[in-house]
C-alpha cells in the first residue's frame, strides 16, 4: 500500500513535472499526524498492520514547498517486529 501511494498516487515535480497539492494529499489519505511548518513537512502514520501488531510500521514524511506543493517523500521504518 505504501509503495503504491508514493510511486503511483503522489506526484512530485521531479518525477512527474507536476506536484500533488497538500489539499489533494489530505483528501487522499487524511490529515497528517503532525506538521512541521519550519522545515515544511507533514508526518503521516503508515496504517499497514500485520497479524495482531497494533503498532504502526513506520511513518511517511511528505515535504511541501511554500506553495503547498509536494516536493519529496521519505519513508521511515520504526523497526518494530512482533
Residue pairs with C-beta under 8 A, 6 or more apart in sequence:
1 48
2 46
2 48
2 58
2 60
2 75
5 28
5 29
5 60
6 60
6 73
6 75
9 28
10 20
10 25
10 28
10 62
10 70
10 73
11 18
11 19
11 20
11 70
12 19
12 20
12 70
12 71
12 72
12 73
13 19
13 69
13 70
13 71
14 71
14 72
19 65
19 69
19 70
19 71
20 69
20 70
21 68
21 69
21 70
22 42
22 64
22 68
22 69
22 70
23 68
25 42
25 62
25 70
26 32
29 44
30 44
32 42
32 43
32 44
32 62
33 43
33 44
33 45
33 59
34 42
34 43
35 41
35 42
35 43
36 42
36 43
39 63
40 63
40 64
40 65
40 66
40 71
41 61
41 62
41 63
41 64
42 61
42 62
42 64
43 59
43 60
43 61
44 59
44 60
44 61
44 62
45 56
45 59
46 56
46 57
46 58
46 59
46 60
46 75
47 56
48 57
49 57
50 57
50 82
51 82
52 82
53 80
53 82
55 78
55 80
56 78
56 80
57 77
57 78
57 80
58 75
58 76
58 77
58 78
59 75
59 76
59 78
60 73
60 74
60 75
60 76
61 73
61 74
61 75
61 76
62 70
62 72
62 73
63 70
63 71
63 72
63 73
63 74
64 70
64 71
65 71
